[in-house]
Amino acid sequence: MPAAVHALVLTLLGRLARVEERLKQTSRNSSKPPSSDPPTLTRPVRSPSGRKTGGQPGHPGHGRELKPVEEVDRIVDAKPAACGQCGSLLLGEDP
């Protein structure tokens, strides 16, 4: 009987090692998505580069090109109905 118990303990220890290895997997060391990471996993804090976020000065833009005037069917003059900052009603040619 001790040999059977010893074999069972070795089998269970092997299963435990495999389960513990699966528990250590995160999105960094496997193909799992970051949303499956445990809440206790913290991301490393990047040191600030001193630059603001977004496009940097001098960087070429990637906007769409305007159509040539010859290809335009009509021009629509769009004006806001209210001020974007204070919300007051805009009438006529307000600045």
ZADO-1210 file (C-alpha; in nm, 4 decimals, padded with zeros to 6 digits):
<atoms>
<atom x="00.0000" y="00.0000" z="00.0000" code="MET" pos="1"/>
<atom x="00.2771" y="00.2549" z="00.0653" code="PRO" pos="2"/>
<atom x="00.3971" y="00.2192" z="-00.2981" code="ALA" pos="3"/>
<atom x="00.0463" y="00.2993" z="-00.4269" code="ALA" pos="4"/>
<atom x="00.0243" y="00.6005" z="-00.1936" code="VAL" pos="5"/>
<atom x="00.3689" y="00.7158" z="-00.3074" code="HIS" pos="6"/>
<atom x="00.2658" y="00.6847" z="-00.6761" code="ALA" pos="7"/>
<atom x="-00.0559" y="00.8781" z="-00.6033" code="LEU" pos="8"/>
<atom x="00.1384" y="01.1552" z="-00.4275" code="VAL" pos="9"/>
<atom x="00.3784" y="01.1828" z="-00.7237" code="LEU" pos="10"/>
<atom x="00.0851" y="01.1996" z="-00.9674" code="THR" pos="11"/>
<atom x="-00.0885" y="01.4679" z="-00.7621" code="LEU" pos="12"/>
<atom x="00.2339" y="01.6697" z="-00.7288" code="LEU" pos="13"/>
<atom x="00.2731" y="01.6621" z="-01.1085" code="GLY" pos="14"/>
<atom x="-00.0861" y="01.7821" z="-01.1580" code="ARG" pos="15"/>
<atom x="-00.0337" y="02.0558" z="-00.8997" code="LEU" pos="16"/>
<atom x="00.2797" y="02.1785" z="-01.0789" code="ALA" pos="17"/>
<atom x="00.0918" y="02.1957" z="-01.4122" code="ARG" pos="18"/>
<atom x="-00.1987" y="02.3876" z="-01.2549" code="VAL" pos="19"/>
<atom x="00.0368" y="02.6325" z="-01.0819" code="GLU" pos="20"/>
<atom x="00.2167" y="02.6914" z="-01.4133" code="GLU" pos="21"/>
<atom x="-00.1157" y="02.7728" z="-01.5823" code="ARG" pos="22"/>
<atom x="-00.2014" y="03.0159" z="-01.3034" code="LEU" pos="23"/>
<atom x="00.1207" y="03.2077" z="-01.3666" code="LYS" pos="24"/>
<atom x="00.0243" y="03.2818" z="-01.7287" code="GLN" pos="25"/>
<atom x="-00.0603" y="03.6419" z="-01.8130" code="THR" pos="26"/>
<atom x="-00.0958" y="03.8337" z="-02.1369" code="SER" pos="27"/>
<atom x="00.2778" y="03.8994" z="-02.1256" code="ARG" pos="28"/>
<atom x="00.3968" y="03.5388" z="-02.1274" code="ASN" pos="29"/>
<atom x="00.1196" y="03.3726" z="-02.3297" code="SER" pos="30"/>
<atom x="-00.1229" y="03.4445" z="-02.6110" code="SER" pos="31"/>
<atom x="-00.3990" y="03.5408" z="-02.3680" code="LYS" pos="32"/>
<atom x="-00.5617" y="03.8845" z="-02.4157" code="PRO" pos="33"/>
<atom x="-00.4867" y="04.1587" z="-02.1579" code="PRO" pos="34"/>
<atom x="-00.8506" y="04.1577" z="-02.0469" code="SER" pos="35"/>
<atom x="-00.7981" y="03.8094" z="-01.8993" code="SER" pos="36"/>
<atom x="-00.5206" y="03.9299" z="-01.6667" code="ASP" pos="37"/>
<atom x="-00.6008" y="03.9273" z="-01.2954" code="PRO" pos="38"/>
<atom x="-00.6762" y="04.2673" z="-01.1406" code="PRO" pos="39"/>
<atom x="-00.3668" y="04.2397" z="-00.9227" code="THR" pos="40"/>
<atom x="-00.1341" y="04.2458" z="-01.2269" code="LEU" pos="41"/>
<atom x="00.0082" y="04.5933" z="-01.2610" code="THR" pos="42"/>
<atom x="00.1618" y="04.7384" z="-01.5729" code="ARG" pos="43"/>
<atom x="00.5063" y="04.8966" z="-01.5495" code="PRO" pos="44"/>
<atom x="00.5018" y="05.2732" z="-01.5278" code="VAL" pos="45"/>
<atom x="00.6787" y="05.4339" z="-01.8214" code="ARG" pos="46"/>
<atom x="00.9089" y="05.7190" z="-01.7447" code="SER" pos="47"/>
<atom x="00.7802" y="06.0472" z="-01.8902" code="PRO" pos="48"/>
<atom x="00.9535" y="06.1581" z="-02.2083" code="SER" pos="49"/>
<atom x="00.8741" y="06.5256" z="-02.1604" code="GLY" pos="50"/>
<atom x="00.6593" y="06.5373" z="-02.4732" code="ARG" pos="51"/>
<atom x="00.2851" y="06.5952" z="-02.4825" code="LYS" pos="52"/>
<atom x="00.0600" y="06.3165" z="-02.6057" code="THR" pos="53"/>
<atom x="-00.0580" y="06.3164" z="-02.9666" code="GLY" pos="54"/>
<atom x="00.1045" y="06.4423" z="-03.2846" code="GLY" pos="55"/>
<atom x="00.4310" y="06.6242" z="-03.2345" code="GLN" pos="56"/>
<atom x="00.5268" y="06.9572" z="-03.3959" code="PRO" pos="57"/>
<atom x="00.6782" y="06.9069" z="-03.7386" code="GLY" pos="58"/>
<atom x="00.5210" y="06.5650" z="-03.7862" code="HIS" pos="59"/>
<atom x="00.3478" y="06.5367" z="-04.1271" code="PRO" pos="60"/>
<atom x="-00.0287" y="06.4974" z="-04.1061" code="GLY" pos="61"/>
<atom x="-00.2285" y="06.2069" z="-04.2474" code="HIS" pos="62"/>
<atom x="-00.5559" y="06.3874" z="-04.3304" code="GLY" pos="63"/>
<atom x="-00.7634" y="06.3364" z="-04.6419" code="ARG" pos="64"/>
<atom x="-00.6900" y="06.5469" z="-04.9468" code="GLU" pos="65"/>
<atom x="-00.9564" y="06.7992" z="-05.0508" code="LEU" pos="66"/>
<atom x="-01.1263" y="06.7486" z="-05.3850" code="LYS" pos="67"/>
<atom x="-01.0390" y="06.9961" z="-05.6571" code="PRO" pos="68"/>
<atom x="-01.2964" y="07.2753" z="-05.6995" code="VAL" pos="69"/>
<atom x="-01.3826" y="07.1420" z="-06.0471" code="GLU" pos="70"/>
<atom x="-01.5097" y="06.8134" z="-05.8994" code="GLU" pos="71"/>
<atom x="-01.7274" y="06.9700" z="-05.6261" code="VAL" pos="72"/>
<atom x="-02.1062" y="06.9646" z="-05.6901" code="ASP" pos="73"/>
<atom x="-02.2056" y="07.2139" z="-05.4188" code="ARG" pos="74"/>
<atom x="-02.0625" y="07.3999" z="-05.1214" code="ILE" pos="75"/>
<atom x="-02.2583" y="07.4003" z="-04.7953" code="VAL" pos="76"/>
<atom x="-02.1861" y="07.6869" z="-04.5562" code="ASP" pos="77"/>
<atom x="-02.2199" y="07.5264" z="-04.2077" code="ALA" pos="78"/>
<atom x="-02.2397" y="07.7551" z="-03.9050" code="LYS" pos="79"/>
<atom x="-02.2930" y="07.6551" z="-03.5406" code="PRO" pos="80"/>
<atom x="-02.6246" y="07.7467" z="-03.3769" code="ALA" pos="81"/>
<atom x="-02.4689" y="07.8036" z="-03.0333" code="ALA" pos="82"/>
<atom x="-02.1329" y="07.9029" z="-02.8871" code="CYS" pos="83"/>
<atom x="-01.9146" y="07.6015" z="-02.8111" code="GLY" pos="84"/>
<atom x="-01.7843" y="07.7545" z="-02.4868" code="GLN" pos="85"/>
<atom x="-02.0718" y="07.9416" z="-02.3229" code="CYS" pos="86"/>
<atom x="-02.3673" y="07.7945" z="-02.5125" code="GLY" pos="87"/>
<atom x="-02.5244" y="08.1299" z="-02.6036" code="SER" pos="88"/>
<atom x="-02.7275" y="08.1480" z="-02.9231" code="LEU" pos="89"/>
<atom x="-02.5351" y="08.2666" z="-03.2303" code="LEU" pos="90"/>
<atom x="-02.7192" y="08.4908" z="-03.4774" code="LEU" pos="91"/>
<atom x="-02.5937" y="08.6176" z="-03.8123" code="GLY" pos="92"/>
<atom x="-02.2217" y="08.6878" z="-03.8439" code="GLU" pos="93"/>
<atom x="-02.1119" y="08.6528" z="-03.4800" code="ASP" pos="94"/>
<atom x="-01.7357" y="08.6125" z="-03.4268" code="PRO" pos="95"/>
</atoms>
